[in-house]
Amino acid sequence: MKLALIGVGQAGGKVLDEFLAYDARTGADVVRGAIAVNTAKGDLRGLDHLPENRRILIGQARVKGHGVGADNELGAEIAEEDIDEIQGALDSVPVHEIDAFLVVAGLGGGTGSGGAPVIAKNLQRIHTEPVYGLGILPGSDEGGIYTLNAARSLKTFVDEVDNLMLFDNDAWRSSGESVGEGFDAINKELVRRFGVLFSAGEVTKGSDVAESVVDSSEIINTLKGGGISSLGYADVEVDEPERNGLLSRLRGNSGVEVDSTETTNRVTSLVRKATLGRLTLPCEVNGTERALLVVAGPPAYLNRKGIEHGRKWLEEQTGSMEVRGGDYPRRGEGTVAALVLLGGVTNVPRVKELQQIAIEAQENIDEITDESEEHFSELMDSDGELESLF
């Protein structure tokens, strides 16, 4: 799947940078255009793989390159004001070569949570290609303002994209890690998963051809209908055979003796681990509207029977009749991996928690506003009484 990537804010820019590194390392050539948008000059300087002319600093007149200080309302206002500058940077992206736009942002900060929905809305207005969001939810230990920003941004962002894929930092931070180490590890894990998803079906020069191709239309159909999606992933190391061509794969002659029963069991086991293990967004699998299974690895290990068994098992677990599946021949990683995209998940405790936080915050704001108006009215009345004394 060919993408135009827009990283918004600090977290969005770092994930975009990691995507570019992944693309260069694997040769997948998934990213056809990329820009990073930020209100903080220092965050843009910290990117390693994105050319300088693709780093867009917005809001200079208002915040002078110092960021918005976790104020997502200000982040949204600045994105609105400078949307022409952002769109101008995207004009050089070869839109005729892409399958979708992907807007990436951390939903806890000010620029990402405020600006990403604004940019997505503008892309929807101008382009016919799908616009997807990839949102990173802040950990509960990052502070109340970040949780509140995520709660506010979540509803807006999901309404402005064709589908919002979420990654919950709370489920991924390891104890004992520094903040920097934790986020670097999370970004690599995030990109490894989504990199496999978007790379599936992309045939590069000299690559193997899948028996059951997972192309961009399969991903688009799984993400259609809007809502929120989560991703599961599991892999296992294998002895990677030497490459002897498609005929060798069909004959099972790959330089390594591969037992078909073993490969079938391995694939079905990986599908279960990917689905029931640590998802990018923890959720109940049952009730998922659509799902996609991708099994990646050396061709000799991509057992069609195992993939079909895994797909049927996934149908039973999700209760969905829209479960697609296929293989992604991939060499050089030394692993067989199963990736499960759950499209349109509905039972998500973390999202429900954030929705409740947003409701309570709005009630508190209304209460404070009412109290302020009441105090102001009392003050005016007391001023009138004082004037009558003179």
C-alpha positions, 0 to 999 in steps of 0.5 A: 500500500503506497502512502503519503505520511503526515506526522503532526507534533513531536510523537507524529514526527518521530513515528514518521521518521521511524517509518522512513527508516523502516522503508529504507531498511526493508526496501518496501518503498511504501512511503511515497511522500512525507512531511512533518508538521510542528509548532516547535522548531526543536522537535523538527530538528530532532528528525534524522531521515526526513529532508529539511524541506519536508519539515513544516514549522507552523504558528511562527507568528503566534508561538515563535517556534516554541510549541503550544505547551500542550494547548490542543485548542491553540494547536487546532487554531494554528493548524487552521490558520496555516493550512494553506502552508501545509497543503502547499507542502503536500502539493509535491506528493505524487498523489496519483501514485498513492493509495491513501493518506496517513496522518500520524499524531500523538493525541496527548500533546497540543500540536498533534491532538489539535492539528491532526484532525484539522489536517485530516479534514482538509485532506478529505475535502480536497482528495478522493483517496482514503484518509486514515489516522494513526493516533498514539494514546498517552500513558496514564502516568504522563499527566492529566492534561495529556489524558484530557487532550486525548479524550478531547481529540479522539472524538474529533479525529475519528470523525475526520478520518476514514478509520482511526488506528490506535496505539495505546502507550499504557499497554506498551511501556515497560517498567524500568525504562527511561521515558526516552528509551520507552518511547523509542522502543514503542515507536519501533514496535509500532512501525514494525507492525504497521510496516508489515501491514502496509508492505504486504502486497507491494511487489518489488524487483526480485521479490517473491510473488504471494500465492494469495495476495494481500493488496491495498484493496484488501486493507481499504475494505477492512478499514472501510466504514470508519471507527477505530481499529487495532493491530495484533502481531506475533512472530517466531524465528525460523531457519531461513532457506536459500532462495531457489525460486517459485518452483522450489517452493511448490516442490518444498525443495528450499535447502531446508527440510520443511514439514507441512504439518509443522508449518500448518501448526506454526501458522495457526499458533501465530494467528492465535497469539497475534489475536489474543496477545498484546494488541496495539489497542487492547479490546474485545475481539468478539464484535469486530466488524472486519478483520484481515490476516497477513502471514509473512515470512520465507515462502517455504513456511507460508503454508496455505492450509495454515493460513486458511485454518487461521482465517476461519478461526479468526472468523469464529473469534470475531463473529465477522463474516468479513475476514480476509487473509493472505500471505506476504513472502518476505526474506531477510528477517529470519522470522515467520509472522502473523499480523491481524488487523481488527477493523471497527472494534467496538468494545474498547475499555480505554476508549470508554475511559477517555470518553468518560473523562471528556464528559466529566471535564466538560461538566467541570468546565460548565460548572466553573463557567456557571460559578464564574458568571455567578461571582461576576454577577455578585461582584457587579451587584456589590459595586452597585451597592457601593456606588449608592453609598456615595 
